[in-house]
Amino acid sequence: MKSVVIYSSQTNNTKKMAEAVAEVLNCTMTAVVDAGDLAEFDLVAVGFWYKAGQPDPATQEILPKLAGKKIVLFGSHGAAVGSPPAENGMAKARELAAGADVVATFSCPGEVDAKFLEMAAKKDPQPPWLAAAPAAKGHPDAADIAALKAAVQAIV
Ligand SMILES: Cc1cc2nc3c(=O)[nH]c(=O)nc-3n(C[C@H](O)[C@H](O)[C@H](O)COP(=O)(O)O)c2cc1C
């Protein structure tokens, strides 16, 4: 099975996850914006960061183009693991990838850019995930990466 990891990452949290996935799948990784034609790949692992409750814009664009492929979805968020904002964002990714066979999903907290945190705190109402964001500091950590690797290993 020919695999590739494509990822979107502004502050490297998702990139760190992408590196771990590429290691398990023993495949190359490339930024979503540089992904080009993916016709040759059977399995595409897609890494994204959460923005406004959904996958980041570059990922939103590519997900509908993966119909017919096996895909792994992984993401990082300021939200707490398992919280509605975290779950809803992953559900949105699945929805956008309609027609693809989602073989695994994984998400974990990713440290939120300090400047953005400051800005977001001034919003009224505040985004629903913001209260959990301070706890994302230092993530993804070694345990997150180990759990991600295990999730991907399970489908290899
Ligand atoms: C502009 C902006 C919007 C964000 N929106 C959300 C959001 O809606 N939900 C959430 O859980 N995290 C949100 N975050 C937090 C990021 O998704 C999180 O820090 C992620 O790990 C960043 O990944 P990256 O380092 O790969 O860019 C937002 C961060 C920024 C900068």
The ligand as an SDF file (V2000), in Angstrom:
LIG
                    3D

 31 33  0  0  0  0  0  0  0  0999 V2000
   -6.3000   31.6070   14.4050 C   0  0  0  0  0  0  0  0  0  0  0  0
   -6.4250   30.3960   15.2820 C   0  0  0  0  0  0  0  0  0  0  0  0
   -7.6640   29.7780   15.4120 C   0  0  0  0  0  0  0  0  0  0  0  0
   -7.8030   28.6360   16.2140 C   0  0  0  0  0  0  0  0  0  0  0  0
   -9.0320   28.0420   16.3270 N   0  0  0  0  0  0  0  0  0  0  0  0
   -9.1590   26.9310   17.1120 C   0  0  0  0  0  0  0  0  0  0  0  0
  -10.4270   26.2780   17.2500 C   0  0  0  0  0  0  0  0  0  0  0  0
  -11.4220   26.6660   16.6550 O   0  0  0  0  0  0  0  0  0  0  0  0
  -10.5120   25.1980   18.0500 N   0  0  0  0  0  0  0  0  0  0  0  0
   -9.4170   24.7070   18.7530 C   0  0  0  0  0  0  0  0  0  0  0  0
   -9.5560   23.7330   19.4790 O   0  0  0  0  0  0  0  0  0  0  0  0
   -8.1860   25.2850   18.6090 N   0  0  0  0  0  0  0  0  0  0  0  0
   -8.0430   26.3800   17.8150 C   0  0  0  0  0  0  0  0  0  0  0  0
   -6.8060   26.9700   17.6690 N   0  0  0  0  0  0  0  0  0  0  0  0
   -5.6230   26.3330   18.3180 C   0  0  0  0  0  0  0  0  0  0  0  0
   -4.7810   25.5470   17.3140 C   0  0  0  0  0  0  0  0  0  0  0  0
   -5.5990   24.6870   16.5380 O   0  0  0  0  0  0  0  0  0  0  0  0
   -3.7320   24.6900   18.0290 C   0  0  0  0  0  0  0  0  0  0  0  0
   -2.8740   25.4980   18.8000 O   0  0  0  0  0  0  0  0  0  0  0  0
   -2.9220   23.8360   17.0490 C   0  0  0  0  0  0  0  0  0  0  0  0
   -2.1330   22.9300   17.7670 O   0  0  0  0  0  0  0  0  0  0  0  0
   -2.0230   24.6440   16.1250 C   0  0  0  0  0  0  0  0  0  0  0  0
   -1.3660   23.7110   15.2830 O   0  0  0  0  0  0  0  0  0  0  0  0
   -0.0380   24.0320   14.4410 P   0  0  0  0  0  0  0  0  0  0  0  0
    1.0720   24.3010   15.4220 O   0  0  0  0  0  0  0  0  0  0  0  0
    0.1980   22.8150   13.6560 O   0  0  0  0  0  0  0  0  0  0  0  0
   -0.3340   25.2320   13.6040 O   0  0  0  0  0  0  0  0  0  0  0  0
   -6.6630   28.1120   16.8960 C   0  0  0  0  0  0  0  0  0  0  0  0
   -5.4170   28.7550   16.7560 C   0  0  0  0  0  0  0  0  0  0  0  0
   -5.2920   29.8740   15.9740 C   0  0  0  0  0  0  0  0  0  0  0  0
   -3.9450   30.5400   15.8480 C   0  0  0  0  0  0  0  0  0  0  0  0
  1  2  1  0
  2  3  1  0
  2 30  2  0
  3  4  2  0
  4  5  1  0
  4 28  1  0
  5  6  2  0
  6  7  1  0
  6 13  1  0
  7  8  2  0
  7  9  1  0
  9 10  1  0
 10 11  2  0
 10 12  1  0
 12 13  2  0
 13 14  1  0
 14 15  1  0
 14 28  1  0
 15 16  1  0
 16 17  1  0
 16 18  1  0
 18 19  1  0
 18 20  1  0
 20 21  1  0
 20 22  1  0
 22 23  1  0
 23 24  1  0
 24 25  2  0
 24 26  1  0
 24 27  1  0
 28 29  2  0
 29 30  1  0
 30 31  1  0
M  END
$$$$
